[in-house]
């Protein structure tokens, strides 16, 4: 099994994701955006500040050629995971519905959050109901047109919500003003997941939590089942 | 022919604009009470097109494909 980790100018969580995957015994190859994306079973778009967040976070990276290859992988049913800036790139590429924009209180937030697993996703099969992961973003407020929001629930596309320690999605624990406390969303087919929290930053005890590993392990299990 | 387009991109009416809200507060600190504040990005582009209509179409296309995000933005194209 081989998973690609995409790199754009400004990606900065690429090596962290690679280490998290290596810890799980998976071969993860860094792929520069000008290189060919071939022969991979899945792809991860890591966090960072691709193209300095110019125009809108993820907007420029979403229009690069390599994203056409990502789109092809997605339509072949291969799992694609976008983390933070990767999630913004996936939404700007229209691979997941809605968009991640400036936080309600427009500052950069870096903190641990509780997340409730919603619905069924191949990226969360091994995850507990409530997990703790860090977020680190300024443009993470999830916005989706109201008519689409209903569809997201009907099609089981909402994957994680920001919740309190009792698992309740209250406005007090909504860190960025996201619609319905949504932290992660998938495409209709479920093989593309865009999530603002960072599972790779919760992949070793030393980091404070290993909850993030379940996301990668679920992805790996899904690849093995294909 | 060379055309110049001025493209304005704004957060849609009724949508939260956190930067504009912060600017409104800062104006208040300076003693200016504004009922509302909006901010927009303006792009000035120069490009070749076959006709005015072609230039407008190209500018619209640029908005749809990159400059604006239709979920949160309205945009306006003026050929100058």
Boltz contact constraints between the chains, C-beta under 6 A:
constraints:
  - contact:
      token1: [A, 99]
      token2: [B, 69]
      max_distance: 6.0
  - contact:
      token1: [A, 99]
      token2: [B, 71]
      max_distance: 6.0
  - contact:
      token1: [A, 101]
      token2: [B, 72]
      max_distance: 6.0
  - contact:
      token1: [A, 102]
      token2: [B, 18]
      max_distance: 6.0
  - contact:
      token1: [A, 104]
      token2: [B, 18]
      max_distance: 6.0
  - contact:
      token1: [A, 106]
      token2: [B, 18]
      max_distance: 6.0
  - contact:
      token1: [A, 106]
      token2: [B, 19]
      max_distance: 6.0
  - contact:
      token1: [A, 143]
      token2: [B, 72]
      max_distance: 6.0
